[in-house]
Amino acid sequence: MTERMISVTEDELHAYVDGELPGERRADVEAWLAAHPDDAERVQSWRAMAEMLHARYDMIAQEPVPRRLEIERLVRRPRQWIWGAAAAAVIAFVAGGGAGWVAHGAASAPSAFQSFTLDALDAHRLYVVEVRHPVEVSGDERAHLQAWLTKRCGWAVRAPDLEASGLKLVGGRLLPGPNGPASFLMYETASGERFTIYTARTTSDATQMRYATQDKDGALFWADRGVGYVVSGGSDRDRLRKVAQAVYDQAEKNGS
Amino acid sequence: MSAFRQSVEAMIPALRRYARALARDADVADDLVQDTLVRALRSERLFLGGDVRSWLYTILTNLNKNRRRSLARRPQFMQLTENNPDASGTEAEGRDIERALSTLVEEQRSVLLLVMLEGLSYREVADIQGVPIGTVMSRLARARAHIKAALEGSRPALRRVK
């Protein structure tokens, strides 16, 4: 009965699954699939793939729309903000709280946590190579360092004890941050491997740690109670994560 | 609110879904949606009827292309997910599909998502990408073959044994 079955092309199999096949050809494809288990298996795998995609991503469409994406907020913005220079806009973004999209004068402007992390990585790279003046206040004066940075930054800056990770406090310095001052602490191992901790005010509420890597440096970002943390170090991601975890745990203990 | 704005607003959930699958990172994805909306609202007067839905997908797809181009010199950001070793089956499956997607080249990922996740027609996707339908179909076929292989590679237990 199917002797005049015209062979089915790859394109037709896709069109069949996607509902793009002309009605009169559907029956032919179905007969073809019944006779060709390999093709039937592939068609089945594409359907399973679609189910996996929906299972993974449909929940995003069901989430409430974040406030910064509300139409009313977007149309209220004065026009000149859109065209602001990207660099200035990034600062305005961080300073402007939830005022969102002013950072996006350029489509490629990085998000708040990304530019924050880049600032920290820049500081890390600038100072870890420094032999004679890596810090302003030495780690021998831990209490003074903490009191000074706390006073200037406006939140409790603690230099965590990372001896368990083999890290000794070199010291710290005050830096300009994206929104006011930033504290910068440096640690090193006996072999001279250096890690830094950068903290500054941020509007990002990303509680989950984010990893960034650039050239031979790695960084982990997270935010807690309005303060962003970036722990930077070498490219060994596991090592970095362990150090960051220790920093996080001690900040938790002291913060509450 | 104007009818135009209403139809843009109705698309936000779907745009967020598409952007997340396209860009992986939640912040980056919402940045893309925000840029898309700003651009669309700014061009409200230039929009002379037609399909708002396709138009929004087109803007987002192009913005993402530009973003990736300028990203080449920036560090790569990713979520640290390995602190969740005992994820349930669906979560693990979600991670697998996410990882498989990330290995696709940009145009193929976009075609695959527009057709399979967003349910757009081949014709619409061809217009969005500015290519002939034949190109859409070959990108889709290659993307599906690639994802299938990637999924089978990451979950050998599910491989069919004859």
Boltz contact constraints between the chains, C-beta under 6 A:
constraints:
  - contact:
      token1: [A, 11]
      token2: [B, 137]
      max_distance: 6.0
  - contact:
      token1: [A, 14]
      token2: [B, 140]
      max_distance: 6.0
  - contact:
      token1: [A, 14]
      token2: [B, 141]
      max_distance: 6.0
  - contact:
      token1: [A, 18]
      token2: [B, 115]
      max_distance: 6.0
  - contact:
      token1: [A, 20]
      token2: [B, 122]
      max_distance: 6.0
  - contact:
      token1: [A, 45]
      token2: [B, 148]
      max_distance: 6.0
  - contact:
      token1: [A, 46]
      token2: [B, 144]
      max_distance: 6.0
  - contact:
      token1: [A, 49]
      token2: [B, 147]
      max_distance: 6.0
  - contact:
      token1: [A, 50]
      token2: [B, 116]
      max_distance: 6.0
  - contact:
      token1: [A, 52]
      token2: [B, 93]
      max_distance: 6.0
  - contact:
      token1: [A, 52]
      token2: [B, 97]
      max_distance: 6.0
  - contact:
      token1: [A, 53]
      token2: [B, 116]
      max_distance: 6.0
  - contact:
      token1: [A, 53]
      token2: [B, 117]
      max_distance: 6.0
  - contact:
      token1: [A, 56]
      token2: [B, 94]
      max_distance: 6.0
  - contact:
      token1: [A, 56]
      token2: [B, 97]
      max_distance: 6.0
  - contact:
      token1: [A, 57]
      token2: [B, 17]
      max_distance: 6.0
  - contact:
      token1: [A, 57]
      token2: [B, 21]
      max_distance: 6.0
  - contact:
      token1: [A, 60]
      token2: [B, 16]
      max_distance: 6.0
  - contact:
      token1: [A, 60]
      token2: [B, 17]
      max_distance: 6.0
  - contact:
      token1: [A, 60]
      token2: [B, 20]
      max_distance: 6.0
  - contact:
      token1: [A, 61]
      token2: [B, 13]
      max_distance: 6.0
  - contact:
      token1: [A, 61]
      token2: [B, 14]
      max_distance: 6.0
  - contact:
      token1: [A, 61]
      token2: [B, 17]
      max_distance: 6.0
  - contact:
      token1: [A, 65]
      token2: [B, 12]
      max_distance: 6.0
  - contact:
      token1: [A, 69]
      token2: [B, 12]
      max_distance: 6.0
  - contact:
      token1: [A, 69]
      token2: [B, 33]
      max_distance: 6.0
  - contact:
      token1: [A, 69]
      token2: [B, 34]
      max_distance: 6.0
  - contact:
      token1: [A, 71]
      token2: [B, 5]
      max_distance: 6.0
  - contact:
      token1: [A, 71]
      token2: [B, 9]
      max_distance: 6.0
  - contact:
      token1: [A, 74]
      token2: [B, 37]
      max_distance: 6.0
  - contact:
      token1: [A, 74]
      token2: [B, 38]
      max_distance: 6.0
  - contact:
      token1: [A, 74]
      token2: [B, 41]
      max_distance: 6.0
  - contact:
      token1: [A, 75]
      token2: [B, 41]
      max_distance: 6.0
  - contact:
      token1: [A, 101]
      token2: [B, 34]
      max_distance: 6.0
  - contact:
      token1: [A, 101]
      token2: [B, 38]
      max_distance: 6.0
  - contact:
      token1: [A, 104]
      token2: [B, 35]
      max_distance: 6.0
  - contact:
      token1: [A, 107]
      token2: [B, 35]
      max_distance: 6.0
  - contact:
      token1: [A, 107]
      token2: [B, 63]
      max_distance: 6.0
  - contact:
      token1: [A, 107]
      token2: [B, 66]
      max_distance: 6.0
  - contact:
      token1: [A, 108]
      token2: [B, 67]
      max_distance: 6.0
  - contact:
      token1: [A, 108]
      token2: [B, 70]
      max_distance: 6.0
  - contact:
      token1: [A, 111]
      token2: [B, 27]
      max_distance: 6.0
  - contact:
      token1: [A, 111]
      token2: [B, 31]
      max_distance: 6.0
  - contact:
      token1: [A, 209]
      token2: [B, 80]
      max_distance: 6.0
  - contact:
      token1: [A, 210]
      token2: [B, 77]
      max_distance: 6.0
  - contact:
      token1: [A, 211]
      token2: [B, 78]
      max_distance: 6.0
  - contact:
      token1: [A, 211]
      token2: [B, 80]
      max_distance: 6.0
  - contact:
      token1: [A, 212]
      token2: [B, 75]
      max_distance: 6.0
  - contact:
      token1: [A, 212]
      token2: [B, 77]
      max_distance: 6.0
  - contact:
      token1: [A, 213]
      token2: [B, 75]
      max_distance: 6.0
  - contact:
      token1: [A, 214]
      token2: [B, 75]
      max_distance: 6.0
